Amino acid sequence: MRKTRSDCTVGTFEKKHGLPAGSIRNVNGRDTRSDKKIGTIRKEAQKRK
């Protein structure tokens, strides 16, 4: 499977992969906003390392 594009939003990603709303979570445990981009999540993950 190919890597998801970085300009895809969380809401679109959840719909595309058949996930329920709120499946993708922030570090603190709250669900991520549906208009947040996948690229932003990847940048935040790189910062934490």
ABEGO torsion letter per residue (X at the ends): XBBBBAABBAAAAAAAAGBBBGABBBAAGBBBBAABBAAAAAAAAAAAX
